[in-house]
Amino acid sequence: LAKTTQPISMDSYEGQEVNITCSHNNIATNDYITWYQQFPSQGPRFIIQGYKTKVTNEVASLFIPADRKSSTLSLPRVSLSDTAVYYCLVGWSGNTGKLIFGQGTTLQVKP
Amino acid sequence: ETGVTQSPTHLIKTRGQQVTLRCSSQSGHNTVSWYQQALGQGPQFIFQYYREEENGRGNFPPRFSGLQFPNYSSELNVNALELDDSALYLCASSLLAEPDTQYFGPGTRLTVL
């Protein structure tokens, strides 16, 4: 699976929009981009997945430029409960189910 | 819809012992994967089971083994425990056709003394 690079940590304040960018220069044609969220002492939770352009759901938006070498997870109007680690995964785990997690981005939302 | 559950929540073992961790998959899911997460790190893939057979394995030694049962529940067994096995063990269920969308349980915190 393609290697990803994302910031180790980010700080924000309640009510702000947060954008976390992930670089994946070696993304392959068949690769999807998937983001997971993990709260302390819990398992990761699937947030959003996309292939190109823009994807939006009730939790977040995912922006993917035409070259697909990066992607940006956008969280609108964050609250304290959005404090978590966010992982960017790139690739298709195929029939092995092998998701490859990096260190993720620790987002700290302050009041 | 029942989510993924794991037991026990916490466990303390001593070096050399054996441990069994359990997982109940989300209703309707036929695939279960196990991950090890050390403190401050992302989860590391151990293996996946589909239809009671191992379907993929990460870089873990043979003393890490598993089982999947007809009801899609699963066990992770670790023999000859080492201090470095101390970690959060996560179980995730999914559909084989949607491998990138996995639903994780809360994990079992294993401490090896």
Boltz contact constraints between the chains, C-beta under 6 A:
constraints:
  - contact:
      token1: [A, 32]
      token2: [B, 100]
      max_distance: 6.0
  - contact:
      token1: [A, 34]
      token2: [B, 100]
      max_distance: 6.0
  - contact:
      token1: [A, 42]
      token2: [B, 106]
      max_distance: 6.0
  - contact:
      token1: [A, 43]
      token2: [B, 90]
      max_distance: 6.0
  - contact:
      token1: [A, 43]
      token2: [B, 104]
      max_distance: 6.0
  - contact:
      token1: [A, 43]
      token2: [B, 105]
      max_distance: 6.0
  - contact:
      token1: [A, 43]
      token2: [B, 106]
      max_distance: 6.0
  - contact:
      token1: [A, 43]
      token2: [B, 107]
      max_distance: 6.0
  - contact:
      token1: [A, 44]
      token2: [B, 104]
      max_distance: 6.0
  - contact:
      token1: [A, 46]
      token2: [B, 101]
      max_distance: 6.0
  - contact:
      token1: [A, 93]
      token2: [B, 99]
      max_distance: 6.0
  - contact:
      token1: [A, 93]
      token2: [B, 100]
      max_distance: 6.0
  - contact:
      token1: [A, 96]
      token2: [B, 56]
      max_distance: 6.0
  - contact:
      token1: [A, 97]
      token2: [B, 33]
      max_distance: 6.0
  - contact:
      token1: [A, 97]
      token2: [B, 48]
      max_distance: 6.0
  - contact:
      token1: [A, 97]
      token2: [B, 56]
      max_distance: 6.0
  - contact:
      token1: [A, 97]
      token2: [B, 99]
      max_distance: 6.0
  - contact:
      token1: [A, 98]
      token2: [B, 45]
      max_distance: 6.0
  - contact:
      token1: [A, 98]
      token2: [B, 56]
      max_distance: 6.0
  - contact:
      token1: [A, 101]
      token2: [B, 42]
      max_distance: 6.0
  - contact:
      token1: [A, 101]
      token2: [B, 43]
      max_distance: 6.0
  - contact:
      token1: [A, 102]
      token2: [B, 42]
      max_distance: 6.0
  - contact:
      token1: [A, 103]
      token2: [B, 42]
      max_distance: 6.0
  - contact:
      token1: [A, 104]
      token2: [B, 42]
      max_distance: 6.0
